[in-house]
C-alpha cells in the first residue's frame, strides 16, 4: 500500500457523496490540500463541504488540477471507468478507490469497524459520539452530519482508535460484467474490534443471494486482527451462527438471556426512549432522545464496543443520553403550518418496517403520512414483495418514482406504480399512490391538515421535498 501521508494534493471524484466527504475531512485534518469533482446537484454533505472551503468542479471530462498527486474515486459516476480517472491513470498519478484510502488511515490505528445491513451508520456515529465526549478518536461515518459534532470524519494523529462505517458494497459494481471478481469495500479493513448490527440480503446488483452475502461477511470476520473481538446482535440467528463459524472471539447484545449486554425492556415517553439493560450483573437505565427499538439495539452495540475499548459503562451511557442522531436518520426537520416533518434514509424493507414502528410510537396522537422513494431498480425488483409487506403498519402511504442510482441503468419493468398496486392488493385501506415527483409531493404536503406528522423515507433525493414546502 502506498504511503498516502507522503502526498500533499488529493482530488476526490464524487466528493459530495457521504463517504467521500468524511474522507475529505480526514485529509484536511492531516494537513492535505483537497479538491474534488461531482455533479451540480446539492447533496446532504453541502454544509460540511462549504465549511471546508473545498474547490469543486463539475465536469468529469475536464482536466484535474495540475498540482494533483492522488486521485480517489468511488463506485459512483463510472468508478474506475470515469473519464477523469482514466485521464489521471494515463498521466501516471496515484489512483485508488475510496475503500483503499479509508483502509490506509483505518489500519494505521486500532480499528473499530461497524458493519451490518442496517444500523451501521448510526452505530458508528454513536461510538464516535461517545468517544468525542470522553476521549476523542479518529472516525469516518457515511452520513450527512452527526448531531452535536458538526462533522462526519476526523483524523487525530495521536488517537488510539479509528472508528469506521464498514460497507459491504463493492468497489466496482461493473466488475462481474467483465468477468472480474467483486471486491467488497470493507475488505481493505483489518479491525481489532468488529461490530455487526445484523445480517440480511441486500445489494442484489452485486450479490447473488443471502448465502453470497454470508460468504462475504464471513471473509470479513476473518480479517480481524489477532486477539480481536467481534460484537454481534445475539438475537440474529444467522449472524450468530456465522460468527461462531468464524472461530473468532465475540460478545453479544440483544434481548436473549445469554446476551452479554441485555435489553430487559423499553418504553417511549415524553420524547425519550427509556430502556432497562443488564451488563456484568448490574442493571442500568439507558435514556435516548432518538426513537425506535432499532436505535436501542444500535445503542447497545455502541455501548458494548466502547466498553471493550476502555470507556466505563456508566460514562458511555451518560454520553449517549445527548446523542441526537445523524442527518437523515429519523431526523426531525421542524414544523410547518402545524405539520411535523421527519426524514429517514431507510432503503431496505427491514429498515422501513422498523422506522415506521418508531414513527408510530413517537407520534401516537398524530395523523401519520409515510412518503417513500425506493432506491435502485435492482433492489426494488429483487425485494419487491418484502417492500410491499414492509408498509403494513403505515396509516397513509404515498410514493414518488424510483431513484435511478448513478451505478445502474433504468429498468422500465419495475416502477413505483407497480409497488403501489401490490401494496393496495395486500392492504387496501392504505390506498397507496405514486405522486411521481418531489414537486407533486410538496403540493400534497401543503394540503395536509394541521396535526399531521409526515415521515419521508428513502436513500435517494426525496429529502429535497422539504425545501419545497413553505
Secondary structure, DSSP 4 states (H G I P E B T S, - for coil): ---GGG--EEEEETTTSHHHHHHHHHHHHTT-EEEEE--SS--TTHHHHHHHT-EEE--TTSPPPTT--EEEE-SSTTGGGSHHHHHHHHTT-EEEEHHHHHHHHHTTSEEEEEE-SSSHHHHHHHHHHHHHHHS--EEE--SS-BTTTS-SEE--TT-SEEEEE---SBS-TTGGGGTPPP-BGGGG---SEEEE-------TTT--SHHHHHHHHHHHHTTSPTT-EEEEETT-HHHHHHHHHHT--EEEEESSTT-SEEEEEEEEETTEEEEEEEETTEEEEEEESS-SHHHHHHHHHHHHHHHHTT--HHHHHHHHTT---BTTSSEEEEEETTEEEEEE---SHHHHHHHHHHHHHHTTTSEEEEEE--B-HHHHHHTHHHHHHHTTT-SSEEE-PPB--TTS---TT--HHHHHHHHHHH-GGG--EE--SHHHHHHHHHTSPTTEEEEEE-SSSGGGGGGG--
